[in-house]
Amino acid sequence: MKRKGFLIDDVASLDNLYLAYYKAKRGKTCKREVISFSEKLDSNLKVLQKQLLTGNVEVGNYNYFKIYDPKERVICAASFPERVLHHAIMNVCHRYFDSTLIYDTYATRIGKGTYKAIERAMYGAKLYKFVLKLDVRKYFDSISHDVLKSKLRTLFKDPLLLIVFNKIIDSYSVNEGFGLPIGNLTSQYFANYYLSYIDHYMKEVQKVPLYVRYMDDILIFGDDKSSINRAYSCISLLMNEHYLQLKQPIAIKTYNGIPFLGYRIYPNKVLLSARSKKRFINKYIKYVNLLNNDAMSENDFVRHILPLFAFVQKAYTKKLRLNIMGRTE
């Protein structure tokens, strides 16, 4: 693959930085740091431009907090100038990351996403008798900085861009030399790209008939247990070479339903998992109570409710939705 060079000028162009600013502030226009940045927008963007063109970007100013959705995760919220930086980089570089990925990789890609991954899994359930469900243990925390940097050097040759990438990667670690911050836009692209070699190997060398990945959630389909067991032996070795450890694999007959991305997928229907159903009910009641107690505006209520209902509507949940709305009237 021919490496992509001399992209830093495109990343640092004022047009691109303005676009990045508008993307970064979406839904956050009332936050103090956004207002402060916006008051001196031109000068702040020129500072960021200079940092990019010299490689002296200021990164690592994270605000840490925990979420439980459903399991505990530590989220690293970058400062607003850093979020502008991340958007500026990915405005230009996303297409090059995307060009390395197989068709059936669904995270952080335009025209893909969770629902397309669900449709593909349902397609696999109709065609194949067995599926192997795999998940990487503590995926973001386990990504090797050295391995990731090496992979980035095979895709990009712009020395300043690589310096910026390295500074972003080195701005965070769980153990020395390992880990990406959950919450960074760049982390999503880096983490998706990190497994691209394994995707290609499984498809092109191991000839897996259908392989579906959403970030570190992987489905391997086959017509018999021996084929998916062989695939598991191979992918386990590849994961180890990347300093990654798989959780206990789950081998399933597809007609029994595939647990994937908060759903249970059958050849002819999609249901919510029990955990997703509980999560939906709890979140809906929480938002309704906040609205009724004037602790949430109507606009914020709608902004939170729409994606919640979009998620459950992908499954057969009409009765659940009617019941929960009746309960909160």
DRENPAVO-38517 format. One record per atom (N, C-alpha, C): residue in one letter; x, y, z. Coordinates in steps of 0.05 Angstrom, whole numbers, m for minus. Each point is the difference from the previous one (the first is absolute). Example, Ala and Ser with C-alpha at 12.3 -4.5 7.8 and 13.67 -1.06 7.14 Angstrom:
2
resn | xx | yy | zz
A | 264 | m114 | 156
A | m18 | 24 | 0
A | 18 | 24 | 0
S | m7 | 21 | m14
S | 16 | 24 | 1
S | m15 | 22 | 14
//
This chain:
329
resn | xx | yy | zz
M | 17 | m24 | 0
M | m17 | 24 | 0
M | 18 | 25 | 0
K | m7 | 18 | m18
K | 16 | 25 | m1
K | m7 | 18 | 23
R | 20 | 10 | 14
R | m4 | 17 | 24
R | m9 | 27 | m9
K | m16 | 13 | 18
K | m11 | 26 | m6
K | 18 | 21 | 12
G | 9 | 20 | m16
G | 19 | 19 | 10
G | m9 | 29 | m2
F | 12 | 16 | 16
F | m3 | 30 | m1
F | m29 | 8 | 3
L | m13 | m9 | 21
L | m28 | 7 | 5
L | m2 | 21 | 21
I | 21 | 7 | 14
I | m2 | 19 | 22
I | m10 | 27 | m9
D | 7 | 9 | m24
D | m9 | 26 | m10
D | m31 | 0 | m3
D | m11 | m23 | m9
D | m29 | m2 | m2
D | m13 | 0 | 28
V | 12 | m14 | 19
V | m10 | m1 | 27
V | 0 | 28 | 12
A | 21 | 15 | m5
A | 4 | 26 | 13
A | m12 | 23 | m15
S | m13 | m5 | m23
S | m12 | 22 | m15
S | m22 | 13 | 17
L | m3 | 26 | m2
L | m21 | 13 | 16
L | m28 | m9 | m7
D | m5 | m6 | m26
D | m26 | m11 | m7
D | m6 | m25 | 15
N | 20 | m18 | 1
N | m4 | m25 | 14
N | m3 | 4 | 30
L | 15 | 19 | 12
L | m2 | 5 | 28
L | m27 | 12 | 8
Y | m11 | 17 | m18
Y | m27 | 11 | 6
Y | m20 | m22 | m1
L | 2 | m18 | m19
L | m18 | m23 | m2
L | 2 | m17 | 25
A | 25 | m5 | 9
A | 4 | m16 | 24
A | m12 | 13 | 24
Y | 2 | 27 | 2
Y | m11 | 15 | 22
Y | m31 | m4 | 1
Y | m13 | 2 | m23
Y | m29 | m3 | 0
Y | m9 | m28 | 7
K | 16 | m20 | m8
K | m6 | m28 | 7
K | 4 | m4 | 30
A | 21 | 11 | 11
A | 7 | m4 | 28
A | m20 | 13 | 19
K | m12 | 22 | m8
K | m18 | 15 | 18
K | m29 | m10 | m3
R | m5 | m18 | m18
R | m28 | m9 | m5
R | m11 | m12 | 26
G | m23 | 11 | 9
G | m13 | m9 | 25
G | 13 | 10 | 25
K | 21 | 17 | m2
K | 14 | 9 | 23
K | 4 | 31 | 0
T | m17 | 14 | m14
T | 4 | 29 | m4
T | m2 | 16 | 26
C | m14 | m11 | 20
C | m4 | 15 | 25
C | 21 | m5 | 20
K | 19 | m18 | m6
K | 21 | m7 | 20
K | 20 | 23 | 2
R | 10 | 4 | 24
R | 17 | 23 | 5
R | 25 | 0 | m17
E | 14 | m23 | m3
E | 25 | 0 | m15
E | m6 | 4 | m30
V | m23 | m8 | m9
V | m7 | 5 | m29
V | m5 | 30 | m4
I | m15 | 12 | 18
I | m5 | 29 | m2
I | 27 | 15 | 1
S | 17 | m7 | 19
S | 26 | 13 | 3
S | 17 | m3 | m26
F | 1 | m24 | m11
F | 15 | m4 | m25
F | m12 | 16 | m23
S | m27 | 1 | m1
S | m14 | 14 | m22
S | 4 | 30 | 1
E | 4 | 11 | 23
E | 3 | 29 | 3
E | 25 | 10 | m15
K | 20 | m17 | m1
K | 25 | 7 | m15
K | 5 | m21 | m21
L | m20 | m6 | m15
L | 1 | m23 | m18
L | 23 | 2 | m20
D | 2 | 22 | m14
D | 21 | 3 | m21
D | 28 | m4 | 12
S | 6 | 13 | 22
S | 26 | m2 | 11
S | 5 | m28 | 12
N | m20 | m13 | 11
N | 3 | m27 | 11
N | 6 | m20 | m22
L | m14 | 3 | m23
L | 4 | m18 | m22
L | 28 | 4 | m12
K | 9 | 25 | 0
K | 27 | 5 | m11
K | 22 | m11 | 19
V | m5 | 0 | 26
V | 18 | m13 | 19
V | 1 | m30 | m6
L | m23 | m12 | m4
L | m1 | m29 | m6
L | 13 | m6 | m26
Q | m3 | 18 | m20
Q | 13 | m4 | m26
Q | 30 | 0 | 3
K | 10 | 19 | 16
K | 29 | 1 | 4
K | 11 | m25 | 14
Q | m15 | m9 | 20
Q | 7 | m25 | 14
Q | 2 | m24 | m19
L | m19 | m2 | m18
L | 0 | m22 | m19
L | 24 | 2 | m19
L | 5 | 24 | m10
L | 22 | 3 | m20
L | 28 | m3 | 12
T | 1 | 1 | 27
T | 26 | m4 | 13
T | 2 | m26 | 15
G | m23 | m14 | 2
G | m1 | m25 | 15
G | m2 | 3 | 30
N | m3 | 25 | 9
N | 0 | 5 | 29
N | m29 | 3 | 10
V | m16 | m21 | m4
V | m27 | 1 | 9
V | m2 | m5 | 30
E | m19 | 14 | 12
E | m4 | m4 | 29
E | m23 | m20 | 4
V | 8 | m23 | 11
V | m20 | m22 | 4
V | 3 | m11 | 28
G | m20 | m16 | 8
G | 0 | m13 | 26
G | m14 | 14 | 22
N | m14 | 22 | m7
N | m15 | 14 | 21
N | m28 | m13 | 2
Y | m1 | m22 | 15
Y | m24 | m16 | 2
Y | m15 | 5 | 26
N | m26 | m1 | m2
N | m18 | m1 | 23
N | m11 | m29 | 2
Y | 6 | m13 | 22
Y | m7 | m29 | 3
Y | m26 | m2 | 15
F | m18 | m18 | m9
F | m24 | m7 | 15
F | m9 | m28 | m8
K | m16 | m11 | 17
K | m9 | m28 | m4
K | m29 | 0 | m10
I | m6 | m19 | m18
I | m28 | m5 | m7
I | m5 | m30 | 5
Y | m26 | m7 | 2
Y | m8 | m27 | 4
Y | m21 | m6 | m21
D | 9 | m11 | m23
D | m18 | m1 | m23
D | 4 | m26 | m16
P | m5 | m24 | 10
P | m8 | m6 | 27
P | 24 | m4 | 19
K | 23 | m8 | m12
K | 23 | m5 | 17
K | 16 | 26 | 5
E | 16 | 0 | 20
E | 15 | 24 | 7
E | 21 | 6 | m21
R | 2 | 25 | m9
R | 20 | 8 | m18
R | 11 | 27 | 9
V | 26 | 4 | m3
V | 12 | 26 | 6
V | 1 | 16 | m27
I | m13 | 22 | m1
I | m1 | 17 | m24
I | 20 | 23 | 4
C | 15 | 6 | m21
C | 18 | 23 | 0
C | m11 | 21 | m19
A | m9 | 21 | 12
A | m11 | 22 | m16
A | 23 | 20 | m6
A | 8 | 2 | m24
A | 21 | 19 | m8
A | m10 | 29 | 2
S | 19 | 18 | 4
S | m8 | 29 | 0
S | m11 | 7 | m27
F | m15 | 22 | m1
F | m12 | 8 | m26
F | 20 | 5 | m22
P | 23 | 14 | 5
P | 19 | 3 | m22
P | 11 | m27 | m10
E | 3 | m20 | 18
E | 9 | m26 | m9
E | m22 | m13 | m18
R | m25 | 3 | 8
R | m21 | m12 | m17
R | m1 | 13 | m27
V | 6 | 25 | m2
V | 2 | 13 | m26
V | 23 | m12 | m16
L | 23 | m4 | 14
L | 23 | m13 | m12
L | m7 | m28 | m11
H | m14 | m16 | 16
H | m7 | m27 | m9
H | m18 | 0 | m24
H | m20 | 18 | 0
H | m17 | 2 | m24
H | 15 | 9 | m25
A | 18 | 19 | 4
A | 16 | 10 | m22
A | 17 | m23 | m13
I | 11 | m16 | 17
I | 16 | m23 | m10
I | m17 | m19 | m15
M | m23 | m8 | 12
M | m17 | m20 | m13
M | m16 | 10 | m23
N | m5 | 26 | m2
N | m12 | 11 | m24
N | 16 | m8 | m25
V | 26 | 0 | 3
V | 19 | m5 | m22
V | 7 | m30 | m2
C | 5 | m12 | 23
C | 12 | m27 | 1
C | m20 | m23 | 0
H | m26 | 6 | 6
H | m19 | m23 | 3
H | m1 | m17 | m25
R | 2 | 12 | m23
R | m2 | m15 | m25
R | 23 | m20 | m4
Y | 23 | 7 | 11
Y | 23 | m18 | m2
Y | m2 | m23 | 19
F | m10 | 5 | 24
F | m5 | m22 | 19
F | m22 | m18 | m13
D | m21 | 12 | m10
D | m22 | m16 | m11
D | 10 | m18 | m23
S | 19 | 10 | m16
S | 9 | m15 | m23
S | 14 | m26 | 7
T | 9 | m3 | 25
T | 14 | m24 | 9
T | m18 | m22 | 10
L | m26 | 6 | 4
L | m18 | m18 | 14
L | m15 | m18 | m20
I | m6 | m24 | 10
I | m17 | m18 | m16
I | m29 | 10 | 0
Y | m15 | m12 | m18
Y | m28 | 9 | m3
Y | m16 | m3 | 26
D | 5 | m22 | 14
D | m17 | m7 | 24
D | 12 | 10 | 26
T | 12 | 24 | 0
T | 7 | 14 | 24
T | m18 | 24 | 2
Y | m13 | 4 | 23
Y | m23 | 18 | 1
Y | 3 | 24 | 19
A | 20 | 2 | 16
A | 3 | 22 | 19
A | 14 | 24 | m14
T | m7 | 24 | 8
T | 12 | 25 | m9
T | 2 | 3 | m30
R | m21 | m9 | m14
R | 1 | 1 | m29
R | m26 | 12 | m11
I | 3 | 18 | m19
I | m23 | 13 | m13
I | m16 | m22 | m15
G | m26 | m1 | 4
G | m16 | m20 | m14
G | m1 | m27 | 13
K | 14 | m3 | 23
K | 0 | m26 | 14
K | m14 | 4 | 27
G | 12 | m8 | 22
G | m11 | 4 | 26
G | m14 | m24 | 12
T | m11 | 3 | 23
T | m12 | m22 | 16
T | m22 | m14 | m16
Y | m18 | 15 | m12
Y | m24 | m12 | m12
Y | 8 | m16 | m25
K | 19 | 10 | m15
K | 10 | m15 | m24
K | 14 | m26 | 10
A | 14 | 1 | 22
A | 13 | m24 | 11
A | m21 | m20 | 8
I | m22 | 9 | 12
I | m22 | m18 | 8
I | m12 | m13 | m25
E | m5 | 15 | m21
E | m11 | m11 | m24
E | 18 | m21 | m12
R | 27 | 5 | 1
R | 19 | m19 | m11
R | 0 | m26 | 17
A | m2 | 3 | 27
A | 0 | m23 | 17
A | m25 | m17 | m5
M | m23 | 14 | m5
M | m25 | m15 | m6
M | 3 | m15 | m26
Y | 13 | 12 | m20
Y | 6 | m13 | m25
Y | 16 | m25 | 5
G | 21 | 2 | 17
G | 16 | m23 | 6
G | m16 | m22 | 14
A | m18 | 8 | 18
A | m16 | m20 | 14
A | m18 | m16 | m19
K | m8 | 13 | m22
K | m17 | m14 | m20
K | 17 | m20 | m16
L | 25 | 6 | m5
L | 17 | m16 | m18
L | 15 | m22 | 14
Y | 8 | 4 | 25
Y | 19 | m18 | 13
Y | m12 | m12 | 25
K | 9 | m25 | 7
K | m10 | m14 | 23
K | 12 | 9 | 26
F | 26 | 8 | m1
F | 15 | 6 | 24
F | 12 | 28 | m1
V | 4 | 11 | 23
V | 15 | 25 | 2
V | 17 | 0 | 25
L | 23 | 12 | m1
L | 17 | 4 | 23
L | 0 | 29 | 7
K | m8 | 6 | 25
K | m1 | 28 | 10
K | 25 | 5 | 16
L | 15 | 21 | m8
L | 25 | 7 | 13
L | 0 | 29 | 9
D | 15 | 5 | 22
D | 1 | 26 | 11
D | 28 | 3 | 13
V | 13 | 22 | m4
V | 27 | 5 | 11
V | m2 | 10 | 29
R | 15 | m11 | 17
R | 0 | 8 | 28
R | 14 | 27 | 3
K | m15 | 20 | 12
K | 11 | 27 | 5
K | 15 | 10 | m25
Y | m15 | 2 | m22
Y | 13 | 5 | m26
Y | 15 | 26 | m1
F | m13 | 23 | 6
F | 14 | 25 | m3
F | 24 | 2 | 19
D | m2 | m11 | 24
D | 22 | 0 | 19
D | 23 | m17 | m8
S | m5 | m19 | m18
S | 21 | m20 | m8
S | 15 | 7 | m26
I | m8 | 21 | m13
I | 13 | 7 | m26
I | 28 | 9 | 5
S | 19 | m13 | m14
S | 28 | 7 | 3
S | 7 | 25 | m16
H | 13 | 20 | 14
H | 8 | 24 | m14
H | 20 | m6 | m22
D | 19 | m18 | 6
D | 21 | m6 | m20
D | m12 | m13 | m25
V | m18 | m19 | 4
V | m12 | m14 | m22
V | m17 | 20 | m16
L | m16 | 16 | 13
L | m17 | 20 | m14
L | 17 | 20 | m16
K | 22 | 10 | 12
K | 17 | 19 | m14
K | 12 | m13 | m25
S | 8 | m25 | 3
S | 12 | m14 | m23
S | m21 | m3 | m22
K | m24 | m6 | 7
K | m22 | m3 | m20
K | m5 | 27 | m14
L | 0 | 22 | 16
L | m5 | 26 | m12
L | 22 | 8 | m19
R | 25 | m8 | 6
R | 22 | 6 | m19
R | m2 | m15 | m26
T | m15 | m22 | m1
T | m4 | m15 | m25
T | m22 | 14 | m17
L | m16 | 17 | 13
L | m23 | 13 | m14
L | 7 | 28 | m8
F | 15 | 14 | 18
F | 6 | 28 | m5
F | 30 | 5 | 0
K | 10 | 19 | m16
K | 28 | 6 | 0
K | 6 | 29 | 6
D | m20 | 16 | 5
D | 4 | 28 | 7
D | 12 | 2 | 28
P | 25 | 9 | 2
P | 14 | m1 | 26
P | m14 | 17 | 22
L | m10 | 23 | m8
L | m14 | 17 | 20
L | m26 | m13 | 9
L | m15 | m12 | m18
L | m25 | m13 | 7
L | 6 | m24 | 19
L | 21 | m15 | m5
L | 8 | m22 | 17
L | 8 | 10 | 28
I | 14 | 23 | 1
I | 7 | 12 | 26
I | m25 | 6 | 16
V | m20 | 12 | m14
V | m25 | 7 | 13
V | m15 | m26 | 10
F | m1 | m20 | m17
F | m11 | m26 | 8
F | 14 | m11 | 25
N | 26 | 1 | m1
N | 15 | m11 | 23
N | m5 | 15 | 26
K | m3 | 26 | m2
K | m5 | 16 | 24
K | m28 | m6 | 11
I | m19 | m4 | m17
I | m27 | m7 | 9
I | 0 | m27 | 13
I | 14 | m19 | m12
I | 1 | m27 | 11
I | 14 | 0 | 27
D | 22 | 14 | 2
D | 16 | 0 | 25
D | m12 | 17 | 22
S | m22 | 15 | m7
S | m12 | 17 | 20
S | m16 | m15 | 21
Y | m2 | m27 | m4
Y | m17 | m16 | 18
Y | 12 | m28 | 2
S | m1 | m12 | 23
S | 7 | m28 | 3
S | m13 | m12 | 25
V | m7 | m25 | m2
V | m9 | m15 | 24
V | 23 | m13 | 14
N | 15 | m15 | m16
N | 27 | m10 | 8
N | 19 | 12 | m20
E | 25 | 3 | 7
E | 19 | 14 | m17
E | 1 | m12 | m28
G | m6 | 17 | m20
G | 0 | m9 | m28
G | m25 | m13 | m9
F | m21 | 0 | 16
F | m25 | m13 | m7
F | m24 | 17 | 6
G | m20 | 0 | m17
G | m25 | 13 | 6
G | m6 | 24 | m17
L | m26 | 3 | m8
L | m10 | 23 | m14
L | m23 | 11 | 17
P | m4 | 26 | 1
P | m22 | 11 | 16
P | m27 | m3 | m14
I | m18 | m13 | 14
I | m28 | m2 | m10
I | m12 | 28 | 2
G | m10 | 10 | m22
G | m11 | 26 | m2
G | 12 | 17 | m22
N | 25 | m5 | m7
N | 13 | 15 | m21
N | m10 | m10 | m28
L | m5 | 18 | m17
L | m7 | m7 | m28
L | 23 | m16 | m13
T | 24 | 10 | 5
T | 23 | m14 | m12
T | 3 | m29 | 11
S | m7 | m5 | 25
S | 1 | m27 | 11
S | m18 | m19 | m15
Q | m23 | 10 | m8
Q | m19 | m18 | m14
Q | 12 | m9 | m27
Y | 12 | 19 | m14
Y | 13 | m7 | m26
Y | 24 | m18 | 4
F | 17 | 7 | 20
F | 24 | m16 | 5
F | m7 | m28 | 8
A | m20 | m3 | 17
A | m8 | m26 | 10
A | m12 | m17 | m22
N | m16 | 12 | m17
N | m12 | m15 | m23
N | 22 | m9 | m19
Y | 19 | 17 | m5
Y | 22 | m6 | m19
Y | 19 | m21 | 12
Y | 3 | m1 | 26
Y | 19 | m18 | 13
Y | m6 | m29 | m7
L | m25 | m7 | m4
L | m8 | m28 | m6
L | m3 | m6 | m30
S | 7 | 20 | m17
S | m5 | m4 | m28
S | 16 | m23 | m12
Y | 26 | m2 | 8
Y | 16 | m22 | m10
Y | m12 | m27 | 6
I | m11 | m3 | 25
I | m12 | m25 | 8
I | m25 | m6 | m17
D | m16 | 21 | m5
D | m24 | m3 | m18
D | 8 | m11 | m27
H | 20 | 12 | m12
H | 9 | m8 | m27
H | 11 | m29 | 1
Y | 15 | m6 | 20
Y | 11 | m27 | 2
Y | m22 | m21 | 2
M | m19 | 5 | 17
M | m22 | m19 | 3
M | m16 | m4 | m25
K | m5 | 22 | m15
K | m15 | m2 | m24
K | 16 | m11 | m24
E | 24 | 9 | m3
E | 15 | m5 | m24
E | 19 | m25 | 2
V | 9 | m6 | 23
V | 18 | m23 | 4
V | m16 | m23 | 12
Q | m15 | 5 | 21
Q | m16 | m22 | 12
Q | m26 | m6 | m15
K | m8 | 18 | m17
K | m23 | m3 | m17
K | m26 | m4 | 16
V | m2 | 15 | 22
V | m25 | m1 | 16
V | m23 | 9 | m18
P | m22 | m15 | m2
P | m21 | 8 | m19
P | m14 | 26 | 6
L | m5 | 4 | 27
L | m12 | 26 | 8
L | 12 | 8 | 27
Y | 11 | 24 | 0
Y | 14 | 10 | 24
Y | m10 | 29 | 4
V | m12 | 5 | 23
V | m12 | 26 | 5
V | 12 | 12 | 25
R | 10 | 24 | m2
R | 12 | 13 | 23
R | m11 | 28 | 5
Y | m7 | 5 | 25
Y | m7 | 28 | 8
Y | 20 | 6 | 23
M | 20 | 16 | m5
M | 22 | 6 | 18
M | 13 | m27 | 10
D | m4 | m7 | 25
D | 13 | m25 | 9
D | m21 | m23 | 4
D | m24 | 4 | m9
D | m21 | m21 | 0
D | 1 | m14 | m28
I | 5 | m26 | 0
I | 5 | m15 | m24
I | m18 | m24 | m2
L | m11 | m4 | m24
L | m16 | m24 | m6
L | 14 | m15 | m23
I | 4 | m26 | 4
I | 12 | m17 | m21
I | m21 | m22 | m6
F | m10 | m1 | m25
F | m21 | m19 | m7
F | 13 | m24 | m15
G | m14 | m23 | 2
G | 9 | m24 | m14
G | m22 | m21 | 0
D | 3 | m21 | m16
D | m20 | m21 | m3
D | 5 | m23 | 20
D | 22 | 0 | 13
D | 5 | m21 | 20
D | 19 | 10 | 22
K | 0 | m14 | 22
K | 16 | 8 | 23
K | 29 | m1 | m5
S | 9 | m19 | m16
S | 29 | m3 | m4
S | 11 | 24 | m15
S | m15 | 12 | m18
S | 10 | 23 | m15
S | 2 | 25 | 18
I | m19 | 4 | 18
I | 2 | 23 | 18
I | 20 | m5 | 22
N | 5 | m25 | 7
N | 21 | m6 | 19
N | 28 | 6 | m12
R | 3 | m7 | m25
R | 26 | 6 | m14
R | 4 | 30 | m2
A | m22 | 14 | m6
A | 2 | 30 | m1
A | 8 | 11 | 27
Y | m11 | m11 | 21
Y | 6 | 10 | 27
Y | 29 | m4 | 7
S | 11 | m24 | m7
S | 28 | m5 | 6
S | 18 | 21 | m14
C | m7 | 6 | m25
C | 16 | 19 | m16
C | m2 | 29 | 12
I | m25 | 8 | 5
I | m3 | 28 | 8
I | 11 | 4 | 29
S | 0 | m20 | 16
S | 12 | 2 | 27
S | 29 | 6 | m2
L | 14 | m14 | m18
L | 29 | 5 | m4
L | 5 | 29 | m10
L | m17 | 8 | m19
L | 3 | 28 | m11
L | m5 | 21 | 22
M | m20 | m5 | 16
M | m5 | 19 | 22
M | 23 | 1 | 19
N | 12 | m23 | 7
N | 23 | 0 | 18
N | 23 | 16 | m11
E | 4 | m2 | m27
E | 22 | 15 | m12
E | m5 | 30 | 2
H | m25 | 8 | 4
H | m7 | 28 | 3
H | m4 | 8 | 30
Y | 9 | m18 | 18
Y | m2 | 4 | 29
Y | m29 | 1 | 10
L | m17 | m14 | m14
L | m28 | 0 | 7
L | m9 | m28 | 9
Q | m19 | 0 | 18
Q | m11 | m25 | 11
Q | m30 | m1 | m5
L | m9 | m23 | m11
L | m28 | m3 | m5
L | m14 | m10 | 26
K | m25 | 9 | 4
K | m16 | m12 | 21
K | m8 | m28 | m8
Q | m13 | m14 | 18
Q | m9 | m27 | m6
Q | m18 | 0 | m25
P | 8 | m16 | m21
P | m16 | 0 | m24
P | m28 | m13 | 4
I | m19 | 9 | m16
I | m27 | m12 | 2
I | m7 | m11 | m28
A | m2 | m27 | m1
A | m8 | m13 | m25
A | m30 | m6 | 1
I | m15 | 9 | m20
I | m29 | m1 | 1
I | m11 | m11 | m26
K | m21 | m16 | 2
K | m16 | m6 | m24
K | m17 | 25 | m6
T | 1 | 9 | m24
T | m12 | 26 | m7
T | m30 | 1 | 6
Y | m14 | m23 | m3
Y | m29 | 1 | 5
Y | m7 | 4 | 29
N | 21 | m2 | 18
N | m5 | 6 | 29
N | 3 | 30 | 6
G | 8 | 15 | m19
G | 3 | 29 | 4
G | 29 | 8 | 7
I | 9 | 22 | m12
I | 28 | 9 | 3
I | 0 | 25 | 17
P | 13 | 0 | 23
P | 2 | 24 | 16
P | 21 | 19 | m12
F | m9 | 24 | m9
F | 18 | 18 | m14
F | m10 | 28 | 2
L | 17 | 18 | 11
L | m5 | 29 | 1
L | m26 | 7 | 14
G | m7 | m15 | 21
G | m24 | 7 | 15
G | m25 | m13 | m10
Y | 2 | m17 | m20
Y | m23 | m14 | m12
Y | 4 | m30 | 2
R | m21 | m14 | m6
R | 2 | m29 | m5
R | m12 | m5 | m28
I | 17 | m10 | m18
I | m6 | 0 | m28
I | m6 | m29 | m9
Y | m23 | m3 | m12
Y | m9 | m26 | m11
Y | m1 | 2 | m30
P | m3 | m23 | m14
P | m2 | 1 | m29
P | m22 | 17 | m11
N | m22 | 3 | 16
N | m24 | 14 | m11
N | m10 | 22 | 19
K | 15 | 7 | 21
K | m9 | 21 | 18
K | 23 | 10 | 17
V | m4 | 24 | 11
V | 20 | 12 | 19
V | m15 | 8 | 25
L | 11 | m9 | 23
L | m11 | 7 | 26
L | 20 | 16 | 16
L | m9 | 15 | 19
L | 18 | 13 | 19
L | 10 | m20 | 19
S | 26 | 2 | 8
S | 10 | m16 | 22
S | m14 | 8 | 26
A | 1 | m17 | 20
A | m13 | 6 | 25
A | 13 | 25 | 13
R | 26 | 2 | m3
R | 15 | 23 | 11
R | m8 | 26 | m14
S | m3 | m1 | m27
S | m8 | 24 | m15
S | m28 | 8 | 7
K | m18 | m19 | 4
K | m27 | 6 | 8
K | m1 | 14 | 27
K | 15 | m10 | 19
K | 1 | 13 | 27
K | 12 | 28 | m2
R | 21 | 2 | m16
R | 13 | 26 | m4
R | m19 | 21 | m12
F | m15 | m9 | m21
F | m20 | 18 | m13
F | m21 | 10 | 20
I | m11 | m19 | 16
I | m21 | 8 | 19
I | 11 | 20 | 20
N | 23 | m6 | 11
N | 12 | 17 | 21
N | 6 | 28 | m11
K | 12 | 1 | m24
K | 7 | 26 | m12
K | m25 | 16 | m7
Y | m20 | m13 | m11
Y | m25 | 14 | m8
Y | m13 | 12 | 25
I | m3 | m15 | 21
I | m12 | 10 | 25
I | 17 | 23 | 12
K | 26 | m3 | m1
K | 18 | 21 | 10
K | m5 | 26 | m15
Y | m1 | m1 | m26
Y | m3 | 25 | m16
Y | m28 | 12 | 4
V | m20 | m17 | 2
V | m27 | 11 | 5
V | m2 | 14 | 27
N | 12 | m12 | 20
N | 0 | 12 | 27
N | 16 | 27 | 0
L | 22 | 1 | m14
L | 15 | 25 | m2
L | m17 | 21 | m14
L | m14 | m7 | m21
L | m17 | 19 | m14
L | m22 | 9 | 17
N | m14 | m18 | 14
N | m23 | 7 | 17
N | 8 | 17 | 23
N | 25 | m3 | 9
N | 10 | 16 | 23
N | 15 | 25 | m9
D | m3 | 7 | m25
D | 13 | 24 | m11
D | 30 | 0 | 3
A | 11 | m24 | 1
A | 30 | m3 | 1
A | 12 | m5 | m28
M | m17 | m1 | m20
M | 9 | m5 | m28
M | m19 | 16 | m18
S | 11 | 14 | m19
S | m17 | 15 | m19
S | m13 | m20 | m20
E | m21 | 10 | m13
E | m13 | m17 | m20
E | 19 | m7 | m23
N | 17 | 19 | m8
N | 19 | m5 | m22
N | 20 | m22 | 8
D | 10 | 2 | 25
D | 19 | m21 | 9
D | m14 | m27 | 3
F | m25 | 1 | 9
F | m15 | m25 | 2
F | m2 | m14 | m27
V | m8 | 15 | m20
V | m3 | m11 | m27
V | 27 | m10 | m10
R | 22 | 15 | 5
R | 27 | m7 | m9
R | 9 | m27 | 12
H | m9 | m6 | 25
H | 8 | m25 | 13
H | m19 | m23 | m8
I | m25 | 7 | m3
I | m20 | m21 | m5
I | 1 | m12 | m28
L | 5 | 17 | m20
L | 0 | m9 | m28
L | 19 | m23 | m5
P | 26 | 2 | 7
P | 18 | m22 | m4
P | m7 | m25 | 16
L | m12 | 5 | 24
L | m9 | m23 | 17
L | m21 | m16 | m14
F | m20 | 14 | m12
F | m22 | m14 | m14
F | 10 | m11 | m26
A | 19 | 13 | m13
A | 11 | m11 | m25
A | 13 | m27 | 5
F | 14 | m2 | 23
F | 14 | m25 | 7
F | m20 | m22 | 4
V | m21 | 4 | 15
V | m19 | m21 | 6
V | m18 | m7 | m24
Q | m5 | 20 | m17
Q | m17 | m5 | m23
Q | 13 | m19 | m21
K | 26 | m4 | 2
K | 13 | m18 | m18
K | m8 | m29 | 6
A | m9 | m5 | 25
A | m9 | m26 | 8
A | m31 | 0 | 1
Y | m11 | m24 | 4
Y | m29 | m2 | 4
Y | m7 | 9 | 28
T | m9 | 25 | 3
T | m4 | 11 | 27
T | m25 | 17 | 2
K | m19 | m4 | m19
K | m24 | 17 | 0
K | m15 | m2 | 27
K | m3 | m24 | 10
K | m15 | m3 | 26
K | 15 | 13 | 23
L | 27 | m3 | 0
L | 16 | 12 | 21
L | m3 | 31 | m1
R | 2 | 12 | m24
R | m2 | 29 | m2
R | m27 | 10 | 9
L | m21 | m14 | m7
L | m27 | 9 | 8
L | m3 | m3 | 30
N | 10 | m21 | 11
N | m2 | m4 | 29
N | 15 | 21 | 16
I | 24 | 6 | m9
I | 17 | 19 | 15
I | m12 | 28 | m2
M | m10 | 7 | m23
M | m12 | 27 | m3
M | m26 | 2 | 17
G | m15 | m22 | 2
G | m24 | 0 | 16
G | 7 | 2 | 30
R | 22 | m12 | 8
R | 9 | 0 | 28
R | 7 | 28 | 9
T | 10 | 17 | m18
T | 10 | 26 | 8
T | m19 | 23 | m6
E | m24 | m6 | m9
E | m20 | 21 | m6
E | m11 | 12 | 27
//
